[in-house]
Amino acid sequence: MKQTKRQLAIMNMLQIERSCGIIDLAKRLGVSDETIRRDIKEMAKFGAVEKIHGGVMLPNTALEAPFLRRLEAQRTVKQRIAELAASLIVDGETLLIDNGSTSCYVAKALSSHRELTVVTNSTEVARDLCARNNNKVFMAGGEIRADDSAAYGPTAVNFAKQFATERAILSIAAISADQGFLDCDLGEAEFKRAILPQAASVIVVADHTKFNRPGVVKVCGFDAIDLLLTDQLPPQSIIDKIGRDRIMIA
């Protein structure tokens, strides 16, 4: 396949961002949505890219299907929440960031911030924030999980406990009025619990689909977090537990 300059530009963006939306690509390249769709169709025919709903991604990425599906679910909403989170952070801050899908969008939204110090167990977060704008990124060690290319287990937990940061940014799988914040995976929940005491302020980023959704492993109660960033007001039962003043709507 002989690629045009525009198609090469699309490939360069995908190498950095893993996936891109058609509308975003059209704006950045100064062409119509239909032109981008034709490019993507041709590139997909030769296996250079994979078409997804409303966008395109690299094939055979290190990320396996389950995590990619989580990244794509509520994508636009997660991006709005991520932009709100980034607006609260100033250059030079120290951050602990987990590997939830919304946290990964927060890392992308922080791309123009400078001199951040970031501790994470996510290769995706580390890749987005290292080697730019004089940031420092500390990556937790341990076993790297195939699904999401993130480190979990005792080594990752002990690594994170060495740091004290200004903020922790956490994605969460479920928010229950009765049980608080929950996850579906024991390893993820253990890592989140480990970093909670290490941060002066804890921000949870979660879209409305997480409200009163079933969870398996409890991460923490409502008193452990300082802000919930979401896209819709939670049910009143959750508002009563966390307090309206600790909720921000993107």
C-alpha positions, 0 to 999 in steps of 0.5 A: 500500500502506497500511503498519501501524506495525509494517511501517513499523518493519520498513522503518526497520530495513531502511533501516539494516541492508539485511537482517534475519532474521525471528527477529530482527525478531520479537524486536525488535518483540515479536511472533511469527515468523508475524506477521513472515512475514505482514507480509513476505509482504504487503510483498513483494507490493507490491514494498516488500521482497524475501524471502530465506531466513530473512529480508527485504531491501530491493529494488534495493539498491546492492549487486549480487547477487554480493555479496548472495549472499556476505553471505547465505552462512553468515550466522549463522556470520559474525555469531558471528565478527563478535561475537567480533571486536567483543568484542576491540575497545575504545572509542577504537581505530583500525581498518583494515577491508576490504570482505569480507562477514564484515568488513561483519558486524564493522562491524555488531557494532561498532555500540555501540562509541564513539569508534572511528577507522576506515579502510575502502574499504567504503561498507557499513562506512562507513555502519554506523560513521559518524555514531554514537557519536562515531566517525571514519570515513575512506573510501578514494577511487578507483573504486567497484565496482558489485558491492559498492560498495567502492573499489579501485585505486591511489587506494584503496591509496595512501589506506590507506597514509597511516594507522597503526592498532592493528588491521586486520580482514580477510575472506579468500576462502581459507586454504591450508596450502600458500599461506596466505591468498588472494583471488579478486580482484586488486584486493581482494588488493592492498588487503589487502596494502597495509593489512597493514603499517599495523596493529600487529595483524592479525585475519582473520575467516573461516568454516570454508568457507574452509579449503583452498578454491581461491584465485587471488591470494595475500594473505599467509603465515601469519606476517603475521597475529596472529589467525584468528577462525573457527567451527571448528578448521581442518584440522591442516595449517593449524593446524600453519602458524598455531599453535593459540594464534593461533586463536579459535573463535566 
